Amino acid sequence: MLEDDFGREVSGVRVSLTDRCNFDCVYCHNEGLGDTRGPMDPQDDEMTADEVVRFLEVVSEFGVRKVKFTGGEPMLRGDLEEIIERTPDSMEVSMTTNGSFLPGRAEDLKAAGLERVNVSQDAIDPDAFAEITKSGAYEKVIEGVEAALDAGLDPVKLNMVVFEHTAGYVEGMVDHVAENPGLQLQLIEYMPELTGRPEWNIDIERVHDWLEEKADRVETREMHNRRRYYVGEESGRDGSGASEGGMVEIVDPVENPNFCANCHRVRVTHEGYLKGCLNRNDDLRSMGEMSREEIRETFRETVANRVPYYGEYMIKEDGEWVVNDDYIDAPVTHS
């Protein structure tokens, strides 16, 4: 397993299969690349199934044991089931999706080897959902979550970005997961540096404080020092007087150097570029024609040049995050 200069082993990869999406979420940063969404038709710049599988086969040689498929919306790929089925058996396979295409495909994805799914859902109200996503697919998403649970893709994690537009819906989403077995909630801190709208930001510590009071039990995970809040345990929603309750986890990378210090993933863009950090686009590295040796060499270079974003690439000066000049001229290879 490869390790960067900060002692972080790379045990997982996050692979974008397309930048296309059928939603137009107001907060979307497209895996850190910004608003580059293309038309709905398949694009020539997307990695083929063979290229994706070849990449996964090569990085499995370096001990990578987890892959998460993302987009855009990865289910716009008609060959998604094929890619999952051809993923090396040694890898745990998960996916992030908006859920609108899960009805009718969840069982096939599970049969192909998909183990877990994260569904982006920012409100439990159709009108609010439409306002945030610019989509009328609320019922399809709800149906998709049920299809995932029925197919055995549980627990289903609901991803909710917390910012000005969604803060008022957090309580409803927490109650929703507490009342529905098989669901978990990830509240994701809004990252204004990726979207360019700092005025939408809220203080995520207020959400922590509210959950601290509401939760029946709180745990802290070793990874990223994330706190997990368990709510609804005392209610016994199954009628037996005992219940696991709903699990809510806050993903809060901003102002949290521990988050970056515990990052073990490398990201791959839909075009076949490797990037060591979600927040950076000045370290993109092309895998060229994606021969196995080119993939090996680019993967080694990307891992070797990984830098924790908060605390290293960005450092605090007079209370403000500023770029550390030591890292602004990373050598980049483009084809």
C-alpha positions in Angstrom: 0.0 0.0 0.0 1.4 3.4 -1.0 2.0 6.1 1.6 2.4 9.8 1.1 4.9 12.1 2.8 2.5 12.7 5.6 2.2 9.0 6.5 -1.2 8.5 5.0 -1.7 5.2 3.2 -4.0 5.2 0.2 -6.5 2.4 0.7 -9.4 3.7 -1.4 -10.2 5.5 -4.7 -13.1 7.6 -5.7 -13.9 7.3 -9.4 -16.1 9.8 -11.3 -17.7 7.9 -14.2 -19.3 11.0 -15.8 -19.8 14.7 -15.2 -23.3 14.5 -16.6 -26.2 14.9 -14.2 -30.0 15.0 -14.5 -30.2 17.3 -11.5 -28.9 20.9 -11.2 -28.3 21.2 -7.4 -27.5 24.8 -6.4 -24.5 23.7 -4.3 -22.9 21.3 -6.7 -19.2 21.5 -7.1 -18.9 18.4 -9.3 -16.2 16.6 -7.3 -14.3 19.8 -6.9 -14.1 20.5 -10.7 -16.8 23.2 -10.7 -19.8 23.5 -13.1 -18.6 21.4 -16.0 -21.7 19.3 -16.5 -22.2 18.3 -20.1 -25.3 17.1 -22.1 -27.1 14.0 -21.1 -25.7 11.9 -24.0 -22.5 9.9 -23.4 -19.4 11.9 -24.1 -16.2 10.9 -25.9 -14.0 12.2 -23.0 -15.4 9.7 -20.5 -13.3 6.8 -19.5 -14.5 3.6 -21.1 -15.5 0.6 -19.0 -12.2 -1.1 -20.1 -10.2 1.9 -18.9 -12.0 2.1 -15.5 -11.5 -1.6 -14.9 -7.9 -1.5 -16.0 -7.3 1.4 -13.5 -8.9 -0.6 -10.7 -7.0 -3.7 -11.5 -3.7 -1.8 -11.4 -4.4 0.1 -8.1 -5.5 -3.2 -6.5 -1.8 -4.2 -6.9 -1.0 -1.4 -4.4 -3.4 -2.7 -1.8 -6.3 -0.4 -2.7 -9.4 -2.2 -1.2 -12.2 0.3 -1.7 -13.8 2.1 -4.7 -16.6 4.5 -4.6 -18.2 5.4 -8.0 -19.5 8.9 -8.4 -20.4 11.5 -11.0 -22.1 13.7 -12.0 -24.7 11.0 -11.8 -23.0 7.6 -12.2 -26.2 5.9 -13.1 -26.4 7.8 -16.4 -23.7 5.3 -17.5 -25.5 2.4 -19.2 -22.5 0.2 -18.5 -22.4 0.8 -14.8 -23.5 -2.7 -13.9 -20.7 -4.1 -16.2 -18.1 -1.9 -14.6 -19.2 -3.0 -11.1 -19.2 -6.7 -12.1 -15.7 -6.4 -13.5 -14.3 -4.6 -10.5 -11.6 -6.7 -8.8 -13.2 -9.1 -6.2 -10.7 -7.7 -3.6 -12.5 -4.3 -3.6 -15.4 -3.1 -1.6 -17.7 -1.3 -4.1 -20.0 1.6 -3.1 -21.6 4.4 -5.1 -23.0 8.0 -4.6 -26.1 8.8 -6.6 -29.1 11.1 -6.6 -31.2 8.0 -6.5 -33.6 8.8 -9.3 -32.5 5.8 -11.4 -32.4 3.2 -8.6 -36.0 2.0 -9.2 -35.6 -0.9 -11.6 -31.8 -1.1 -11.3 -31.0 -1.5 -7.6 -31.4 -5.3 -7.8 -29.1 -5.6 -10.8 -26.5 -3.4 -9.2 -26.5 -5.5 -6.1 -26.2 -8.7 -8.2 -23.3 -7.1 -10.0 -21.4 -6.6 -6.7 -22.5 -3.1 -5.4 -22.4 -3.3 -1.6 -23.4 0.2 -0.4 -25.1 3.3 -1.7 -25.2 6.9 -0.7 -28.2 8.9 -1.9 -28.1 12.7 -2.1 -31.3 13.9 -0.4 -31.4 17.4 1.0 -35.0 17.6 2.2 -38.0 15.4 3.0 -40.4 17.9 1.4 -41.1 17.8 -2.3 -41.2 21.6 -2.8 -38.0 22.1 -0.9 -36.4 19.3 -2.7 -37.3 20.8 -6.1 -36.0 24.2 -5.1 -32.6 22.8 -4.1 -32.1 20.3 -6.9 -34.0 22.0 -9.7 -35.7 18.7 -10.3 -39.1 17.2 -9.9 -37.8 13.8 -9.2 -38.6 13.7 -5.5 -40.9 10.7 -5.7 -38.4 8.8 -7.8 -35.7 9.4 -5.2 -37.9 8.2 -2.4 -38.8 5.1 -4.5 -35.1 4.6 -5.3 -34.2 4.6 -1.6 -36.8 1.9 -1.0 -35.6 -0.1 -3.9 -32.0 0.1 -2.5 -33.2 -1.2 0.8 -35.3 -3.9 -0.7 -32.3 -5.0 -2.8 -30.1 -5.3 0.4 -28.0 -2.3 -0.2 -28.3 -1.3 3.4 -27.7 0.8 5.3 -28.5 3.5 2.8 -26.8 6.7 3.7 -28.6 9.9 2.9 -26.2 12.7 2.1 -27.5 16.2 3.0 -25.3 19.3 2.4 -26.0 21.8 5.2 -26.0 25.4 4.1 -28.4 28.4 4.1 -30.9 26.7 1.8 -31.2 23.4 3.7 -30.5 24.2 7.4 -34.3 24.5 8.1 -34.8 20.9 6.9 -32.2 19.2 9.1 -34.6 18.4 11.9 -37.1 16.7 9.5 -34.3 14.6 7.9 -33.0 13.5 11.4 -36.5 12.5 12.4 -36.9 10.7 9.0 -33.9 8.4 9.5 -34.9 7.8 13.2 -38.2 6.5 12.0 -37.1 4.4 9.1 -34.9 1.3 9.7 -32.0 0.9 7.3 -31.4 4.6 6.8 -28.5 6.7 8.0 -27.9 10.4 7.6 -24.7 12.2 6.7 -24.8 15.9 7.2 -22.1 17.4 5.0 -20.5 20.7 5.8 -20.9 23.2 3.0 -17.6 24.1 1.4 -17.8 27.7 0.1 -14.3 27.6 -1.4 -15.6 25.0 -3.9 -18.8 26.8 -4.9 -17.8 30.4 -4.7 -20.9 31.4 -2.5 -19.5 32.1 1.0 -22.7 33.9 1.9 -24.6 30.5 2.0 -22.4 29.2 4.8 -23.6 28.4 8.3 -21.8 27.5 11.5 -21.8 23.7 11.5 -21.0 23.7 15.2 -24.6 24.9 15.8 -25.8 21.6 14.2 -23.4 19.6 16.4 -24.7 21.4 19.5 -28.3 20.7 18.6 -27.7 17.0 17.9 -25.7 16.7 21.1 -28.9 17.7 23.0 -31.2 15.6 20.9 -29.1 12.4 20.7 -29.6 9.4 23.0 -26.0 8.4 22.5 -22.9 10.0 20.9 -19.8 8.2 19.5 -16.6 9.5 18.0 -15.1 7.6 15.1 -11.3 7.2 14.8 -11.5 8.3 11.1 -11.6 12.1 10.9 -12.7 12.2 14.6 -16.3 12.3 13.2 -19.1 12.3 15.7 -22.0 9.9 15.3 -25.3 10.8 17.0 -27.9 8.1 17.6 -31.5 9.5 17.9 -34.8 7.8 18.6 -33.3 4.9 20.5 -35.6 5.3 23.5 -38.8 5.5 21.4 -38.6 1.8 20.3 -40.0 2.5 16.9 -40.5 -1.3 16.2 -43.0 -1.5 19.1 -40.8 -3.8 21.2 -39.4 -1.2 23.4 -35.9 -1.6 21.9 -34.5 0.1 18.8 -31.1 1.0 17.3 -32.5 4.4 16.5 -31.3 6.6 13.6 -27.6 7.3 13.1 -26.6 10.8 12.1 -23.0 11.7 11.2 -21.5 15.1 10.5 -18.8 15.4 7.8 -17.1 18.6 8.7 -13.7 19.1 6.9 -13.6 22.9 7.1 -11.5 24.1 10.0 -10.8 20.5 10.8 -7.1 19.5 10.0 -7.9 16.0 11.4 -10.2 15.4 8.4 -7.4 15.9 5.9 -4.9 14.1 8.1 -7.0 11.0 7.9 -7.8 11.1 4.2 -6.9 7.8 2.5 -8.4 8.3 -0.9 -7.2 9.4 -4.3 -9.8 10.7 -6.8 -10.1 10.0 -10.5 -12.0 12.4 -12.9 -14.3 11.1 -15.6 -11.6 12.0 -18.1 -9.0 9.8 -16.5 -7.0 12.4 -14.5 -5.8 11.6 -11.0 -6.1 14.2 -8.2 -4.8 13.8 -4.7 -7.3 16.2 -3.1 -10.9 17.1 -3.7 -10.2 20.8 -3.1 -7.2 21.1 -5.5 -7.2 21.2 -9.3 -3.6 22.3 -9.6 -2.3 18.7 -9.1 -4.3 16.9 -11.8 -2.2 14.2 -13.4 -3.1 12.5 -16.7 -2.7 8.7 -17.1 -2.0 9.3 -20.8 -3.2 6.4 -22.9 -3.9 4.5 -19.7 -1.5 1.7 -20.3 -0.9 -0.3 -17.1 2.6 1.1 -16.6 1.3 4.7 -17.2 -1.4 4.1 -14.6 1.2 2.7 -12.1 3.6 5.6 -12.6 0.8 8.3 -12.4 -0.7 6.7 -9.3 2.7 6.6 -7.6 3.3 10.3 -8.5 -0.1 11.3 -7.2 0.2 9.6 -3.9 3.8 10.9 -3.4 2.5 14.5 -3.9 -0.6 14.3 -1.7 -0.8 17.2 0.8 -3.4 17.6 3.5 -5.5 20.6 2.4 -6.3 22.1 5.8 -3.2 22.6 7.9 -0.7 22.2 5.1 -1.8 23.4 1.7 -4.0 26.0 3.4 -2.6 27.4 6.6 -4.0 30.0 9.1 -2.6 33.5 9.1 -4.2 36.1 11.3 -7.3 34.0 11.6 -7.7 33.5 7.8 -6.9 30.5 5.6 -4.2 31.3 3.0 -2.4 29.2 0.5 1.0 27.9 1.7 3.4 28.8 -1.0 5.4 25.6 -0.6 2.7 23.7 -2.5 1.4 26.1 -5.2 3.7 24.8 -8.0 3.1 21.1 -7.9 4.4 19.4 -11.0 1.5 18.4 -13.2 1.5 16.1 -16.2 -1.2 16.5 -18.9 -1.5 14.6 -22.1 
